[in-house]
Amino acid sequence: MTVKILVTGGTFDKEYMELTGELIFKNTHVHEMLKLARCRIDIKIRTLMMIDSLDMTDYHRNIILEKCRNSKEDKIIITHGTDTMAQTAEYLGKKINDKTIVLTGALIPYAFGSSDGHFNLGSALAFAQSLPQGVYIAMNGRYFPYDNVRKNRVTGEFEEIQNNTIES
């Protein structure tokens, strides 16, 4: 079994530019992360884009969609910024149902050394291999179906969308 990883950027791959104090993109850290983790899974990595997810539009989501649809691998991980990850998961989930696709990211850049990215990537690899076909988000050791997840802007964590019906 081969797992395809599609890189789109996000905090996962940001680095600190000392001269300007900005967070920028250079290259993905996924190769290094997998090497440090001693990953023994057959993996193909493809960088599609290196953008902040706040800059992601449906144009970018269409690129991701087409790469997923055209992938011969049916286990796919997408590294993605957390701010619009749920929107991209929903976009894909409504259009693809014959593959297992797991989106993951980080709240702290890998380059900072204290990132949650390692753990999230490892979890995504495990979930991609074990979950049934569908589109999911994997963050902080949990997975969520695309149609029941949101990022809590207060806690910074992903959570299930609570049922808003009143129980009697």
N, C-alpha and C positions, 0 to 999 in steps of 0.2 A: 504494500500500500504506500502510495506517495501522497504527501500532503503539500499542497501549493500554498505559499504565503504571498499575498499581494500587499505591497507596502504603499501607503498613501501619505505618510507623514505624521502629523500630529505631535503632541508633546513627547511621545515615544522617541522620536528622532531629533528633537531640538538640541541645540548646543548654545552655550553662552559665548557671545562675542564681546570680548573684554574691552575693546576700543569704544564700542558704542553702548554697551550694556543691554543689547538686544538679544533675544533668542532667535537663532537662525537655523536653517537646514543646510547641511553639507551632504553627507551620505547616510544611508540607513545603518543602524547599529545591529540589525537582526542577525547578520552573519556572526558577528562577535558574540552576541548573546547566546546563540545556539552552540558556538564552540566552547564558551565558558561553562555552559550547562552540560557539556558532554552529550549532547543530543545524538541519539543513534537512529532516529527516524529518517527515512528517505524523504528529503524535502527539496522542493524547487522554489526559489525566491525570485520574485519579479517586482521591481520598483515601477509603479504606475505614475506616481506623482509624489512630490514632497511639499505638501501645503498644510497650513493650519486648517482645522476642520471648520472654523468660522468662515473661511473663504471658500468652502466647498459649495458647489452649486449642482443643479440637476445635470449640467453638462458633465461634471466630474463623476457624478453618480452613474451616468450612462456609460462612461468608460469602464467603471468598476463592474457594472452589470454585464457588459459585453465580454469582459475578460473572464468573469465567472461562468457565463453561459458557454463560452468557447473553450473553457479549460477541459482537458481530458480527465483531469483529476476531479473526483467528486467529494473530496475533503479539502476545504479551502479556509484559510485564515486570512483576515484582512486587518492589518494594523491601521489604526484610525484615531484621529483626535476625539477626545471624549465629549466635546461640546455639542457636536451634531451626529454622534455615533448612532443614537437611537433613530434619527431620521433616515440615515443611510440604511440601517438594518431594516426598517419598515419598507423603504423603497425596494430593496432587494427581495425581502420576504413576500411581497405581493406579486413578484414576477418570476421567482425561481422556487421550485419545490422538489427538484430531483437531485439535490446535492446537500451536503452538510456544510454550512458556511458559518464561521464564528468570527465576529468582530471583536477586537480587543485593543487596548491602548494603555496609557499611563497618565497619572496625574502629575508625576515628577519625571523630568527628562532622564533617560538612561545615563547620559553623560555626567549627571550630578552625583552618581555613585550611590544614592539612597533611593533609587527609583523602585516603584512597584511594578515596573515593566517586565522584569525577569519573571516574577511570580505570575503575572497576567499572561505572558506568552506561554509559559509552561502549562498553565491551566487551559488555555485555548487549544494547545496541542492535544491534551488529553480529551477535552470535550469534543474536538473535531473528529477524533477517532472513535468515540463511544456513543455520541448522541445520534438519534435517528435523523433522517433528512429533514432539513429546515434551516432557518436562519436564526442565529442566536447572538447574544452579547455575553462575553466572559470577562468579568472584572472582579477582583478581590476574592477569588476562589469560588465564585458563584456563577451560574449561567442563567440567562433569562431568554425566553422566546421573544422574537422581535416585536410581537404585538402586545407584550405585557411588561414593558420596561421603560424607565425614564431615568435621567440623571437628576438627582436631588440637588438643586443649586445651593441649598443651605449646608448640607453635609458633604457635598462633593462625591457622594456615593451613588451607585446605581441601585435601583430598587424596583420591585414590582409595582405596577400601577394598581392602586387600591380600588376595590369595587366601591363605588360611591352610593350604592343603594342602602336605604335605611332598613335595618333588621327590626322585626317586631317581636 
